[in-house]
Structure formats: structure tokens, C-alpha cells
Amino acid sequence: MVLLKNILGSFFIIAGLIAIAGSAGDCDGDCIEYANTMEQMVFVICIGMTLVGTGAYILYKNYND
């Protein structure tokens, strides 16, 4: 069970960081009309931060039990 919690927490952190890094959704300025709006970008960042926080909490609780 400890291994499963470690894998789940690490997956949440990695997925959250990837979501935050890709939050703008553009392609180097060549197709700016397909980029995310500011509201969409903030929404994806909030989801990413939530995933990172949840993953960190899982790992924190797992190591302190």
C-alpha cells in the first residue's frame, strides 16, 4: 500500500507540472489563434496546482505515518 501511495502521489505531481508547463497551449507563436484564452490558461494552472498539492500531501502523509 505504501508503494501505491508513492506512485500515486508522484504521478499527481508530475501530471500537475506538465499541466502547468503546457497551460498556454500555443505553438511557438505560429498559430496564436489556437492558443488558450487567459481564462482557460488560469483554469489549467489551477488544476495543475491542485494536482501538485494533492500529490505532495499524499507523499507527506505517507512518509509521516
C-alpha positions in Angstrom: 0.0 0.0 0.0 2.9 2.3 0.7 4.3 1.8 -2.8 0.9 2.5 -4.3 0.6 5.8 -2.4 4.2 6.8 -3.5 3.3 6.0 -7.2 0.0 7.9 -7.0 1.5 11.0 -5.3 4.4 11.1 -7.7 2.1 10.7 -10.7 -0.1 13.6 -9.4 3.0 15.8 -9.0 4.4 15.0 -12.5 1.0 15.4 -14.2 0.4 18.7 -12.4 3.8 20.1 -13.5 3.1 19.0 -17.1 -0.3 20.7 -17.0 1.3 23.9 -15.6 4.0 23.9 -18.2 1.6 23.4 -21.1 -1.1 25.8 -19.8 -0.8 28.4 -22.6 -1.5 25.8 -25.3 0.3 27.7 -28.1 2.8 26.5 -30.7 5.7 29.0 -30.7 3.7 31.9 -32.0 3.0 30.3 -35.4 -0.7 29.6 -34.6 -1.6 32.2 -32.0 -5.3 31.9 -33.0 -5.3 28.4 -31.5 -3.8 29.4 -28.2 -5.8 29.2 -25.0 -7.6 32.3 -23.7 -6.5 33.8 -20.4 -9.4 32.2 -18.5 -8.6 28.7 -19.9 -4.9 29.2 -19.0 -5.7 30.1 -15.4 -8.1 27.2 -15.2 -5.5 24.7 -16.4 -2.9 26.3 -14.0 -5.4 25.9 -11.1 -5.9 22.2 -12.0 -2.2 21.7 -12.2 -1.5 23.4 -8.8 -4.3 21.3 -7.3 -2.7 18.1 -8.6 0.8 19.1 -7.3 -0.7 20.0 -3.9 -2.6 16.8 -3.7 0.4 14.7 -4.7 2.6 16.5 -2.2 0.0 15.9 0.6 -0.2 12.2 -0.3 3.6 11.9 -0.2 3.9 13.9 3.0 1.2 11.8 4.8 2.8 8.6 3.5 6.2 9.4 4.9 5.0 10.7 8.2 2.8 7.7 9.1 
